[in-house]
């Protein structure tokens, strides 16, 4: 899911990498919806495998990252261990992801919302990463 605002050309892009296409798409929809009005940072879901199964796909992740890249960096958030490993492998290859792509260590749902809201406000990649990581401190009780 790409959600482009009119002035998203300078916004950090966000890619949500999940083992499930439905989970990635739903979290992307939630994060974009909570980002509010105005320009919304480009956000894309990269969930599941090419054939619709559970797992991760280097090709889907690379395509999602290319789709949200506006030259301000791309924050990639992953749900579980092998999704993290797939993103790390893509980053290590060096040419599969856009320049400025970065794996962000954050809780998947809360971090995605924080990343998209912060990116939509025009923050740089460092601030987007910090906001997403700060979601680890959100208490629910």
mmCIF file of the C-alpha atoms, coordinates in Angstrom:
data_MODEL
# 
_entry.id   MODEL 
# 
loop_
_atom_site.group_PDB 
_atom_site.id 
_atom_site.type_symbol 
_atom_site.label_atom_id 
_atom_site.label_alt_id 
_atom_site.label_comp_id 
_atom_site.label_asym_id 
_atom_site.label_entity_id 
_atom_site.label_seq_id 
_atom_site.pdbx_PDB_ins_code 
_atom_site.Cartn_x 
_atom_site.Cartn_y 
_atom_site.Cartn_z 
_atom_site.occupancy 
_atom_site.B_iso_or_equiv 
_atom_site.pdbx_formal_charge 
_atom_site.auth_seq_id 
_atom_site.auth_comp_id 
_atom_site.auth_asym_id 
_atom_site.auth_atom_id 
_atom_site.pdbx_PDB_model_num 
ATOM 1   C CA . UNK A 1 1   ? 0.000  0.000   0.000  1.00 0.00 ? 1   UNK A CA 1 
ATOM 2   C CA . UNK A 1 2   ? 1.443  3.345   -0.993 1.00 0.00 ? 2   UNK A CA 1 
ATOM 3   C CA . UNK A 1 3   ? -0.221 6.363   0.496  1.00 0.00 ? 3   UNK A CA 1 
ATOM 4   C CA . UNK A 1 4   ? 1.182  9.433   -1.217 1.00 0.00 ? 4   UNK A CA 1 
ATOM 5   C CA . UNK A 1 5   ? 0.504  12.953  -0.091 1.00 0.00 ? 5   UNK A CA 1 
ATOM 6   C CA . UNK A 1 6   ? 0.890  15.827  -2.522 1.00 0.00 ? 6   UNK A CA 1 
ATOM 7   C CA . UNK A 1 7   ? 4.222  16.926  -1.039 1.00 0.00 ? 7   UNK A CA 1 
ATOM 8   C CA . UNK A 1 8   ? 5.752  13.556  -0.196 1.00 0.00 ? 8   UNK A CA 1 
ATOM 9   C CA . UNK A 1 9   ? 8.800  14.034  -2.444 1.00 0.00 ? 9   UNK A CA 1 
ATOM 10  C CA . UNK A 1 10  ? 10.996 15.008  0.526  1.00 0.00 ? 10  UNK A CA 1 
ATOM 11  C CA . UNK A 1 11  ? 9.565  12.625  3.107  1.00 0.00 ? 11  UNK A CA 1 
ATOM 12  C CA . UNK A 1 12  ? 11.221 9.517   4.510  1.00 0.00 ? 12  UNK A CA 1 
ATOM 13  C CA . UNK A 1 13  ? 9.587  6.361   3.184  1.00 0.00 ? 13  UNK A CA 1 
ATOM 14  C CA . UNK A 1 14  ? 8.528  3.505   5.456  1.00 0.00 ? 14  UNK A CA 1 
ATOM 15  C CA . UNK A 1 15  ? 8.406  -0.195  4.567  1.00 0.00 ? 15  UNK A CA 1 
ATOM 16  C CA . UNK A 1 16  ? 6.656  -2.695  6.837  1.00 0.00 ? 16  UNK A CA 1 
ATOM 17  C CA . UNK A 1 17  ? 8.063  -6.196  6.478  1.00 0.00 ? 17  UNK A CA 1 
ATOM 18  C CA . UNK A 1 18  ? 5.891  -8.972  7.885  1.00 0.00 ? 18  UNK A CA 1 
ATOM 19  C CA . UNK A 1 19  ? 5.570  -12.706 7.412  1.00 0.00 ? 19  UNK A CA 1 
ATOM 20  C CA . UNK A 1 20  ? 1.938  -12.039 6.517  1.00 0.00 ? 20  UNK A CA 1 
ATOM 21  C CA . UNK A 1 21  ? 0.761  -9.872  3.631  1.00 0.00 ? 21  UNK A CA 1 
ATOM 22  C CA . UNK A 1 22  ? -2.453 -9.141  5.536  1.00 0.00 ? 22  UNK A CA 1 
ATOM 23  C CA . UNK A 1 23  ? -0.610 -8.036  8.680  1.00 0.00 ? 23  UNK A CA 1 
ATOM 24  C CA . UNK A 1 24  ? 1.778  -5.777  6.738  1.00 0.00 ? 24  UNK A CA 1 
ATOM 25  C CA . UNK A 1 25  ? -1.077 -4.197  4.771  1.00 0.00 ? 25  UNK A CA 1 
ATOM 26  C CA . UNK A 1 26  ? -3.222 -3.673  7.877  1.00 0.00 ? 26  UNK A CA 1 
ATOM 27  C CA . UNK A 1 27  ? -0.415 -2.082  9.876  1.00 0.00 ? 27  UNK A CA 1 
ATOM 28  C CA . UNK A 1 28  ? 0.434  0.163   6.904  1.00 0.00 ? 28  UNK A CA 1 
ATOM 29  C CA . UNK A 1 29  ? -3.208 1.232   6.683  1.00 0.00 ? 29  UNK A CA 1 
ATOM 30  C CA . UNK A 1 30  ? -3.367 1.891   10.425 1.00 0.00 ? 30  UNK A CA 1 
ATOM 31  C CA . UNK A 1 31  ? -0.136 3.895   10.473 1.00 0.00 ? 31  UNK A CA 1 
ATOM 32  C CA . UNK A 1 32  ? -1.137 6.006   7.475  1.00 0.00 ? 32  UNK A CA 1 
ATOM 33  C CA . UNK A 1 33  ? -4.607 6.583   8.928  1.00 0.00 ? 33  UNK A CA 1 
ATOM 34  C CA . UNK A 1 34  ? -3.214 7.743   12.259 1.00 0.00 ? 34  UNK A CA 1 
ATOM 35  C CA . UNK A 1 35  ? -0.752 10.090  10.569 1.00 0.00 ? 35  UNK A CA 1 
ATOM 36  C CA . UNK A 1 36  ? -3.663 12.478  10.064 1.00 0.00 ? 36  UNK A CA 1 
ATOM 37  C CA . UNK A 1 37  ? -4.371 14.957  7.336  1.00 0.00 ? 37  UNK A CA 1 
ATOM 38  C CA . UNK A 1 38  ? -1.982 16.667  4.984  1.00 0.00 ? 38  UNK A CA 1 
ATOM 39  C CA . UNK A 1 39  ? 0.912  14.927  3.324  1.00 0.00 ? 39  UNK A CA 1 
ATOM 40  C CA . UNK A 1 40  ? 1.406  11.388  4.533  1.00 0.00 ? 40  UNK A CA 1 
ATOM 41  C CA . UNK A 1 41  ? 4.814  9.798   4.235  1.00 0.00 ? 41  UNK A CA 1 
ATOM 42  C CA . UNK A 1 42  ? 4.951  7.048   1.632  1.00 0.00 ? 42  UNK A CA 1 
ATOM 43  C CA . UNK A 1 43  ? 4.381  3.722   3.347  1.00 0.00 ? 43  UNK A CA 1 
ATOM 44  C CA . UNK A 1 44  ? 4.398  0.280   1.766  1.00 0.00 ? 44  UNK A CA 1 
ATOM 45  C CA . UNK A 1 45  ? 3.641  -3.225  2.962  1.00 0.00 ? 45  UNK A CA 1 
ATOM 46  C CA . UNK A 1 46  ? 6.046  -6.022  2.089  1.00 0.00 ? 46  UNK A CA 1 
ATOM 47  C CA . UNK A 1 47  ? 4.376  -9.062  3.581  1.00 0.00 ? 47  UNK A CA 1 
ATOM 48  C CA . UNK A 1 48  ? 4.448  -12.731 2.842  1.00 0.00 ? 48  UNK A CA 1 
ATOM 49  C CA . UNK A 1 49  ? 5.887  -14.472 -0.176 1.00 0.00 ? 49  UNK A CA 1 
ATOM 50  C CA . UNK A 1 50  ? 5.310  -13.878 -3.881 1.00 0.00 ? 50  UNK A CA 1 
ATOM 51  C CA . UNK A 1 51  ? 2.784  -16.722 -3.987 1.00 0.00 ? 51  UNK A CA 1 
ATOM 52  C CA . UNK A 1 52  ? 0.771  -15.330 -1.065 1.00 0.00 ? 52  UNK A CA 1 
ATOM 53  C CA . UNK A 1 53  ? 2.163  -17.659 1.580  1.00 0.00 ? 53  UNK A CA 1 
ATOM 54  C CA . UNK A 1 54  ? 3.620  -16.892 4.977  1.00 0.00 ? 54  UNK A CA 1 
ATOM 55  C CA . UNK A 1 55  ? 7.256  -15.844 4.950  1.00 0.00 ? 55  UNK A CA 1 
ATOM 56  C CA . UNK A 1 56  ? 9.367  -13.037 3.594  1.00 0.00 ? 56  UNK A CA 1 
ATOM 57  C CA . UNK A 1 57  ? 10.469 -12.121 0.101  1.00 0.00 ? 57  UNK A CA 1 
ATOM 58  C CA . UNK A 1 58  ? 13.580 -10.183 -0.833 1.00 0.00 ? 58  UNK A CA 1 
ATOM 59  C CA . UNK A 1 59  ? 11.903 -9.193  -4.087 1.00 0.00 ? 59  UNK A CA 1 
ATOM 60  C CA . UNK A 1 60  ? 8.788  -7.805  -2.387 1.00 0.00 ? 60  UNK A CA 1 
ATOM 61  C CA . UNK A 1 61  ? 10.881 -5.907  0.157  1.00 0.00 ? 61  UNK A CA 1 
ATOM 62  C CA . UNK A 1 62  ? 13.148 -4.394  -2.516 1.00 0.00 ? 62  UNK A CA 1 
ATOM 63  C CA . UNK A 1 63  ? 10.158 -3.398  -4.656 1.00 0.00 ? 63  UNK A CA 1 
ATOM 64  C CA . UNK A 1 64  ? 8.395  -1.798  -1.669 1.00 0.00 ? 64  UNK A CA 1 
ATOM 65  C CA . UNK A 1 65  ? 11.534 0.140   -0.721 1.00 0.00 ? 65  UNK A CA 1 
ATOM 66  C CA . UNK A 1 66  ? 11.974 1.400   -4.277 1.00 0.00 ? 66  UNK A CA 1 
ATOM 67  C CA . UNK A 1 67  ? 8.315  2.395   -4.322 1.00 0.00 ? 67  UNK A CA 1 
ATOM 68  C CA . UNK A 1 68  ? 8.554  4.626   -1.240 1.00 0.00 ? 68  UNK A CA 1 
ATOM 69  C CA . UNK A 1 69  ? 12.005 6.085   -1.886 1.00 0.00 ? 69  UNK A CA 1 
ATOM 70  C CA . UNK A 1 70  ? 11.888 9.861   -2.336 1.00 0.00 ? 70  UNK A CA 1 
ATOM 71  C CA . UNK A 1 71  ? 15.587 10.422  -1.692 1.00 0.00 ? 71  UNK A CA 1 
ATOM 72  C CA . UNK A 1 72  ? 15.181 11.187  2.029  1.00 0.00 ? 72  UNK A CA 1 
ATOM 73  C CA . UNK A 1 73  ? 15.837 7.624   3.186  1.00 0.00 ? 73  UNK A CA 1 
ATOM 74  C CA . UNK A 1 74  ? 13.748 4.542   3.790  1.00 0.00 ? 74  UNK A CA 1 
ATOM 75  C CA . UNK A 1 75  ? 12.988 3.100   7.228  1.00 0.00 ? 75  UNK A CA 1 
ATOM 76  C CA . UNK A 1 76  ? 12.330 -0.638  7.203  1.00 0.00 ? 76  UNK A CA 1 
ATOM 77  C CA . UNK A 1 77  ? 10.533 -2.210  10.166 1.00 0.00 ? 77  UNK A CA 1 
ATOM 78  C CA . UNK A 1 78  ? 10.294 -5.994  10.441 1.00 0.00 ? 78  UNK A CA 1 
ATOM 79  C CA . UNK A 1 79  ? 8.004  -8.174  12.528 1.00 0.00 ? 79  UNK A CA 1 
ATOM 80  C CA . UNK A 1 80  ? 9.973  -11.338 13.370 1.00 0.00 ? 80  UNK A CA 1 
ATOM 81  C CA . UNK A 1 81  ? 13.444 -12.852 13.209 1.00 0.00 ? 81  UNK A CA 1 
ATOM 82  C CA . UNK A 1 82  ? 13.659 -14.112 9.645  1.00 0.00 ? 82  UNK A CA 1 
ATOM 83  C CA . UNK A 1 83  ? 12.137 -10.879 8.319  1.00 0.00 ? 83  UNK A CA 1 
ATOM 84  C CA . UNK A 1 84  ? 14.953 -9.040  10.105 1.00 0.00 ? 84  UNK A CA 1 
ATOM 85  C CA . UNK A 1 85  ? 17.509 -11.420 8.586  1.00 0.00 ? 85  UNK A CA 1 
ATOM 86  C CA . UNK A 1 86  ? 16.071 -10.901 5.093  1.00 0.00 ? 86  UNK A CA 1 
ATOM 87  C CA . UNK A 1 87  ? 16.302 -7.117  5.431  1.00 0.00 ? 87  UNK A CA 1 
ATOM 88  C CA . UNK A 1 88  ? 19.853 -7.391  6.830  1.00 0.00 ? 88  UNK A CA 1 
ATOM 89  C CA . UNK A 1 89  ? 20.854 -9.562  3.869  1.00 0.00 ? 89  UNK A CA 1 
ATOM 90  C CA . UNK A 1 90  ? 19.431 -7.017  1.431  1.00 0.00 ? 90  UNK A CA 1 
ATOM 91  C CA . UNK A 1 91  ? 21.291 -4.203  3.172  1.00 0.00 ? 91  UNK A CA 1 
ATOM 92  C CA . UNK A 1 92  ? 24.526 -6.219  3.067  1.00 0.00 ? 92  UNK A CA 1 
ATOM 93  C CA . UNK A 1 93  ? 24.173 -6.774  -0.678 1.00 0.00 ? 93  UNK A CA 1 
ATOM 94  C CA . UNK A 1 94  ? 24.298 -3.022  -1.063 1.00 0.00 ? 94  UNK A CA 1 
ATOM 95  C CA . UNK A 1 95  ? 22.493 -2.629  -4.384 1.00 0.00 ? 95  UNK A CA 1 
ATOM 96  C CA . UNK A 1 96  ? 19.064 -4.131  -3.708 1.00 0.00 ? 96  UNK A CA 1 
ATOM 97  C CA . UNK A 1 97  ? 17.721 -1.308  -1.534 1.00 0.00 ? 97  UNK A CA 1 
ATOM 98  C CA . UNK A 1 98  ? 17.780 2.452   -2.147 1.00 0.00 ? 98  UNK A CA 1 
ATOM 99  C CA . UNK A 1 99  ? 20.606 4.557   -0.745 1.00 0.00 ? 99  UNK A CA 1 
ATOM 100 C CA . UNK A 1 100 ? 19.659 5.632   2.744  1.00 0.00 ? 100 UNK A CA 1 
ATOM 101 C CA . UNK A 1 101 ? 17.655 2.483   3.487  1.00 0.00 ? 101 UNK A CA 1 
ATOM 102 C CA . UNK A 1 102 ? 17.908 1.443   7.130  1.00 0.00 ? 102 UNK A CA 1 
ATOM 103 C CA . UNK A 1 103 ? 16.570 -1.364  9.297  1.00 0.00 ? 103 UNK A CA 1 
ATOM 104 C CA . UNK A 1 104 ? 14.870 0.202   12.325 1.00 0.00 ? 104 UNK A CA 1 
ATOM 105 C CA . UNK A 1 105 ? 14.797 -1.666  15.623 1.00 0.00 ? 105 UNK A CA 1 
ATOM 106 C CA . UNK A 1 106 ? 11.278 -1.010  16.883 1.00 0.00 ? 106 UNK A CA 1 
ATOM 107 C CA . UNK A 1 107 ? 8.085  -2.810  17.873 1.00 0.00 ? 107 UNK A CA 1 
ATOM 108 C CA . UNK A 1 108 ? 6.182  -3.537  14.677 1.00 0.00 ? 108 UNK A CA 1 
ATOM 109 C CA . UNK A 1 109 ? 2.797  -1.868  15.211 1.00 0.00 ? 109 UNK A CA 1 
ATOM 110 C CA . UNK A 1 110 ? 3.668  0.952   17.611 1.00 0.00 ? 110 UNK A CA 1 
ATOM 111 C CA . UNK A 1 111 ? 6.965  1.613   15.835 1.00 0.00 ? 111 UNK A CA 1 
ATOM 112 C CA . UNK A 1 112 ? 5.253  1.722   12.442 1.00 0.00 ? 112 UNK A CA 1 
ATOM 113 C CA . UNK A 1 113 ? 2.742  4.292   13.662 1.00 0.00 ? 113 UNK A CA 1 
ATOM 114 C CA . UNK A 1 114 ? 5.490  6.419   15.250 1.00 0.00 ? 114 UNK A CA 1 
ATOM 115 C CA . UNK A 1 115 ? 7.655  6.163   12.112 1.00 0.00 ? 115 UNK A CA 1 
ATOM 116 C CA . UNK A 1 116 ? 4.887  7.155   9.697  1.00 0.00 ? 116 UNK A CA 1 
ATOM 117 C CA . UNK A 1 117 ? 3.602  9.985   11.903 1.00 0.00 ? 117 UNK A CA 1 
ATOM 118 C CA . UNK A 1 118 ? 7.125  11.357  12.362 1.00 0.00 ? 118 UNK A CA 1 
ATOM 119 C CA . UNK A 1 119 ? 8.046  10.970  8.689  1.00 0.00 ? 119 UNK A CA 1 
ATOM 120 C CA . UNK A 1 120 ? 4.784  12.655  7.690  1.00 0.00 ? 120 UNK A CA 1 
ATOM 121 C CA . UNK A 1 121 ? 5.796  15.671  9.782  1.00 0.00 ? 121 UNK A CA 1 
ATOM 122 C CA . UNK A 1 122 ? 8.868  16.020  7.557  1.00 0.00 ? 122 UNK A CA 1 
ATOM 123 C CA . UNK A 1 123 ? 11.445 14.609  9.978  1.00 0.00 ? 123 UNK A CA 1 
ATOM 124 C CA . UNK A 1 124 ? 14.707 13.141  8.706  1.00 0.00 ? 124 UNK A CA 1 
ATOM 125 C CA . UNK A 1 125 ? 15.600 9.448   8.828  1.00 0.00 ? 125 UNK A CA 1 
ATOM 126 C CA . UNK A 1 126 ? 17.433 9.728   12.161 1.00 0.00 ? 126 UNK A CA 1 
ATOM 127 C CA . UNK A 1 127 ? 14.358 11.278  13.805 1.00 0.00 ? 127 UNK A CA 1 
ATOM 128 C CA . UNK A 1 128 ? 12.052 8.693   12.227 1.00 0.00 ? 128 UNK A CA 1 
ATOM 129 C CA . UNK A 1 129 ? 14.263 5.900   13.543 1.00 0.00 ? 129 UNK A CA 1 
ATOM 130 C CA . UNK A 1 130 ? 14.402 7.478   17.023 1.00 0.00 ? 130 UNK A CA 1 
ATOM 131 C CA . UNK A 1 131 ? 10.625 7.886   17.181 1.00 0.00 ? 131 UNK A CA 1 
ATOM 132 C CA . UNK A 1 132 ? 10.047 4.289   16.117 1.00 0.00 ? 132 UNK A CA 1 
ATOM 133 C CA . UNK A 1 133 ? 12.606 2.957   18.607 1.00 0.00 ? 133 UNK A CA 1 
ATOM 134 C CA . UNK A 1 134 ? 11.077 5.059   21.387 1.00 0.00 ? 134 UNK A CA 1 
ATOM 135 C CA . UNK A 1 135 ? 7.916  3.007   20.953 1.00 0.00 ? 135 UNK A CA 1 
ATOM 136 C CA . UNK A 1 136 ? 9.680  0.293   23.002 1.00 0.00 ? 136 UNK A CA 1 
ATOM 137 C CA . UNK A 1 137 ? 9.068  2.494   26.036 1.00 0.00 ? 137 UNK A CA 1 
ATOM 138 C CA . UNK A 1 138 ? 5.285  2.785   25.577 1.00 0.00 ? 138 UNK A CA 1 
ATOM 139 C CA . UNK A 1 139 ? 3.622  1.305   28.640 1.00 0.00 ? 139 UNK A CA 1 
ATOM 140 C CA . UNK A 1 140 ? 0.134  -0.211  28.484 1.00 0.00 ? 140 UNK A CA 1 
ATOM 141 C CA . UNK A 1 141 ? -0.414 -0.702  32.199 1.00 0.00 ? 141 UNK A CA 1 
# 
